[in-house]
Amino acid sequence: MLNLKLRAKNLVKKYGTSDPYYIARELKFEIVFCDMPYKINGMWRRILRRKYIFIDENLNEWQKKSCFMPRTRTFFMP
């Protein structure tokens, strides 16, 4: 079973920050802020073995982070 809390704690310890954007860049995620359709705040896709996270650019900063975290979690799930 995957322990996400322990995994997150280890990532914060490894990279020395809890900034999700910095950690995602270090893990080779491409973060794209773009205009999304109505009621879609974000999504993720793997395109040609590259990991992309698309976030709506019209959201507030706290909404961007709250939308961002579940998208990164999907890459760590088995």
C-alpha positions in Angstrom: 0.0 0.0 0.0 1.3 3.4 -0.9 1.6 5.9 2.0 1.1 9.3 0.4 1.7 11.3 3.6 5.1 9.6 4.0 5.9 10.1 0.3 5.0 13.8 0.5 7.1 14.2 3.7 10.1 12.6 2.0 9.8 14.8 -1.1 9.7 17.9 1.1 12.7 16.7 3.0 14.6 15.8 -0.3 14.0 19.1 -2.1 14.0 21.4 1.0 10.8 23.1 0.2 7.0 22.5 0.4 6.3 24.5 -2.8 4.4 22.2 -5.0 5.4 23.9 -8.2 9.1 23.6 -7.4 8.8 19.9 -6.5 6.8 19.2 -9.7 9.5 20.9 -11.8 12.2 18.8 -10.1 10.2 15.7 -10.9 10.0 16.7 -14.6 6.4 17.8 -14.7 5.5 20.4 -17.3 3.1 22.9 -15.7 0.9 24.8 -18.2 -1.3 27.7 -17.2 -4.0 28.1 -19.9 -7.6 29.2 -20.4 -9.8 26.1 -19.7 -13.4 25.5 -20.5 -16.1 26.4 -18.0 -16.1 24.3 -14.8 -12.8 22.7 -15.6 -10.1 23.8 -13.2 -7.3 21.5 -14.3 -6.3 18.2 -15.8 -3.2 16.1 -16.4 -2.0 14.2 -19.5 0.9 12.1 -20.5 2.0 13.0 -24.0 4.9 11.1 -25.5 6.2 10.0 -22.1 6.1 13.6 -20.8 3.9 14.6 -17.8 1.8 17.7 -18.3 -0.4 19.4 -15.8 -2.8 22.0 -17.2 -4.3 24.6 -14.7 -6.8 27.3 -15.5 -5.1 30.6 -15.5 -8.2 32.5 -14.3 -8.1 30.9 -10.8 -6.9 32.6 -7.7 -3.5 31.5 -6.3 -5.0 29.3 -3.6 -7.4 27.7 -6.1 -4.5 26.9 -8.4 -2.6 25.1 -5.6 -5.7 23.2 -4.5 -6.4 22.2 -8.1 -2.7 21.3 -8.6 -2.1 18.9 -5.8 -4.7 16.2 -6.8 -3.2 16.2 -10.3 0.3 15.4 -9.1 -1.0 12.7 -6.8 -2.4 10.7 -9.7 1.2 10.1 -11.0 2.2 8.5 -7.7 -0.7 6.1 -7.5 0.0 2.5 -8.7 
